[in-house]
Amino acid sequence: MHINISFQILVTMLLLLMSSMSHAAKDEITVLLDWFINPDHASLVVAEQTGMFDNASLNVTLIEPADPSLPPKLAAAKKADVAISYQPSLMVDLNNQLPLMRIGTIVKSPLNSLVVLADSGIQSISDLKGKTIGFSVGGFEDAVLGAMLESRGLTLKDVNLVNVNFALSPSLYAGKVDAVIGAFRNFELNQMDIDGRPGRAFFPEDHGVPDYEELILVAHPDYAGTDKLERFLNVIDKATRMIINDPDTSYRSFISFRPDDLDNELNRRAWRDTLPKLARETRQTDPNSWNQFARFMRDRGLIDNIPDQKTYLFP
């Protein structure tokens, strides 16, 4: 009996030691998100909730920012391993000499849109002449709006611009503006429909703006290519395949991250609209598309020079 008890204790101690060693062997990765958790982050959240990160010996921490402008700056300062950013933002950051590079893509095509109320009588962009348009963030949104207006013979001088901060749809509801630029088509349009005030969207890529990648993963160049980030990107690809092949089960995994906040009608609709835009291959991108968009940014005065391809084609 004494021998059996001693053996059981030994086995227990060995199991605890192995568990401790397994935990200690995991690599820590901090990911700064661009905004609060939402279906744009589907692959990250599903990977976490289904144990994919754990199986790759990664302990990944997802952090929602208090200030959405800070994550790329913190990644550039090596205060985080990875940040979620946007292709236009990366180009501006590179122009400002921040040490960053794209290591992957999460959402492969634009979500941005110009939105009006469906019952407003505005049927085309040309109907916006003399109208008031709300925006949240100047610079890139002005450039997008300017190009869209020019595609129909108008300029920014033909409209009135008003900063509505992030109250895009409420500003439309209240009649403070006739249109808003910067509304994400997978969120604002669904929220407006849920609110009983459906919208009509005009897409930048259909009106003079080159195609671009909406959500990208950026990191300091010293971190790019490290073993743990390569494993991280492999997991993202695996999670994305799971989401595309089994969206219903994956959605249940997604909302399990924080059921009280995520299990609602808006996220159900946004999930449906976001999935077709997820990048199936995180590392893959189109250099010609990046160069075309960089020229657009330069011609609009947002950047001075075309970024070096090595800042977005890694490895």
N, C-alpha and C positions, 0 to 999 in steps of 0.2 A: 504493500500500500504506500509506504514511504517513497519507494522508487517511482511508482506511478505518479504520485503528486509532484515529485521533483521533475519528472519528465514533462508533465503538463506545464509546470512553471517555466521550464526551459523553452518549450515550444511557444508559449505565450510571449516570452521575452524576445525570442527570435522574430516572431511575427510583428511585434511592436517595433523592433529595430529595423526590419525590412520596410515597414510602413514609413518610419521616420526617414530612412535613407531615400525611399521613393519620393517623398515630399521634398526632401532637401535637394534632390536631383532636378527638380523642375526649374525651368528658367522663367524669371519674372518678366512680363511685358505689360507696360502701361500704355493704354490707347486713349487719347483724348478725342472725344467725339466733337462733332460740329454743332450739335444741338441736343435736345433731350432725346431719349431713346424712342425710336419710331421705326416703321418698316424699311426705311432707307438703310438701317443697320441690321437688316434681317440675318445676313450671313454671320455676323459677329455674335449676335445674341443666340442664334440657333446652335452655333459651334460651342458656345459656353454651356447652354442648357442640355445639350445631348452628350456632353463629356468629350467632345472631339479635341478640345484644347488639352484637357487632362491626359488623354491618350497619347498626345504628342509631347508629353512632359513639359507642358506650358501652363503657367499660372497667369492668366490674362485678366487685367483689371480695366474695366470700361468706366471712363469718367465723363460725366456730362458737365460742360463748361458753364460757369456763371457768365462769362463774356465770350461769345462765339468767335471773336476776333483773336483770342489769345492762343488757342491750341497750336497753330503753325509756328508762332513765335516761341512757344515753350519747347516744341520739338527741335527747332533750330538751336535753342540754347541747351539741348540735351537734357531737358527736364522731364522728358517723356520719350519712350521708344518710338511711338507712332502717333500721328495726328490725322484726323480726317479733315480734308480741305476740299477745295474746288479747283478745277483747272484754271479758270481766270485768276483766282486768288494766288495760286502758285506762281503764275507768270508775273504778277505784281510783286510778290515777295522776292522772286529771283531778281527782278529789276532793282529792288531795294537792297540787294546784296545779302539776303538771308541765306545761310547755308542749309538748303533743303533740296530734296529730290523726290520725285514720284517713284514709289516702289510698287504700286498696284492701283487698281481701279475697282470701286464697288458698284457705282451706278454709271453706266457707260454712255448715256445720252442725256440731253437737257431735260430738266424738270421745270425750269423757269417758264413763265408765260405772262402775257398781257391779258387781263381779264376784265370783262364788263358784265353787268347784269343782263341776263337773257332777255328780259322784257324792256331793256333800255332803248331799243330802236337802233342801237349801233350794230350794224350788220357787217361792217368792214372797217379796216384801219383808216381808210380815207374819211370815214364818218367822224373821226376824232378831231377834226379841225375845229379849233376854238374851244375844245373841251378841257376839263381839268383832270390831270392824271396824277395819282398818288404813287409814291415810291418809299422804300424803306432805307436803302443804302445807295448813296450817290456813287458816281464813278462808273462802274461796270453797268449798272442798270440804266444809267443815262445813255451810255454807248449803245446798249442793246435797243433801247427805245428809239434812239435816233436812227439807227439802221432800219428798224422796222417801219418807222414813219417814212423814211426816204424811199423804201420799196414801193410806196404808194403816192409818191410825189409830195410829201409833206416834210417838214423839218421840226426840230424841237421848238423853234420860234412860233410854230403854228398851234402849240398847246400850252397850257399852264401847268407847271409842275409844283406839287405840294408834298412836303415830307410828312408822311403819316406814321412814321416809325414802323412798328410791325403790326399796326391795326389795319391790315389791308381790307379784308372783307367787311369789318364793321364800318369802315369809311365809305364803302360802297352802299351798304344798307342805309346809312344815315344820309346819303345824298351829298356828302361832302366832296366826293370826287365822282367822275364819270367812268373812270377806269383805274386799274392799278397794275404796275409792272413789278415783277418779282414774286408773283404768286406761284407756288409749286402746284403743278397740275394734279399731282396725286393726293394733295391735301386740301388746299383752298377750294378747289372745285367740288370735292366731296363734302366738305364742311358746309359750303353754300347750299348744296342740294339737300343736305340733312336739315338745314335751317329753313328750308322752304323758299330760298331765294337763289334759284339756280343761275349759274353763270355761263358765259360764252368765252372761250379762250382762243387767243391767237398765239401761235407758237413761233418763237424767234427763228428756228431753223427753216421755217417756211416763208420767212419774210426778211431775207437779206443777211442773216447772221449765220456764220459757219457753224457746223456741228461741233460739239465739244463734250467732254466728259464731265458730268455733274459732280459726283463724289469720288475723290481719290484718296489714297493713303500716301502720306509724306513722312519722311524721316531725315535725320541728319545724314549726310553722305558717309560719315564714319560708321553708322549703324547699318546702312544698306548692305545687303549681301551676307550679313552675319548668319550663322547657323540657326539661331533661334527665330530670326525674322523669316528665313526661308521656310522653316517648319510652320510658322504662323500663316504665311501665304498659302502653303499647301493645304492647311486646314480650311482656310476661307474658300478655296476652290471646292473642297470636298463638301462643305456645308452648303454652298450655292447649288451644287448638283443635287443634293438631297432636297433642297427647297423646291427646285424646279420639277423634280420627279415626283415629289409628294407634298404639294403645297398645303394641304389640309393638316396633315400630321405636323408639318413644320410650323404652321401657324400656332398650333397648340403649344408647341415647344417655345415659340417666341413669346406668347402672352404669359407663359408660366414664369418668366423672368420677373414680372411685376403685375400680377393679374388685376389688381384694383385700378391701375393706371392704363393698362394696355388692352384689356378685354372690353372693347367698345365698338360701336358701329363705324366710327371714323377710321379706326385702325383696320377693321375688317375690309373696308373699301380701299383704303390706301394700300394694304397688303396686295390685294388683287391688281391694282394699277401699277405697283412698283415692281412686281416680279418680272415682267417682260423686259424691264430696263436694267436688271442686274447683270453685271459682267460675269460671264461664265468662266472666263480665264482671267484671273486677277492681274497677272503680269502683262497680258497682251494689250497692245495699243497700236494706233496707226500714226506713224511719224508724219505722213503727209497731211493728215487731218490736224495734228498739233501745229505744224508749221503754218498751215492756212489760217488757223485760229490766231496764232501769234502775230501774223501779218495784220489781221483784223484789229487786234489789240494795239499794235503799233500805229496803224493808220488812224485809230481813234484817239491817239494820244495817251493811252493808258500805260504803255511801256515804251522804252527808248530803243530796245534792241530785241532781236529774236533770240530766245534762250538756246543755249547749247543743248543738243539732243541728249547728251548724257544725263541731263537733269530729269528726264522723264522716260528714257529708254534704258532701264536697268533690269537685268545685267546686259 
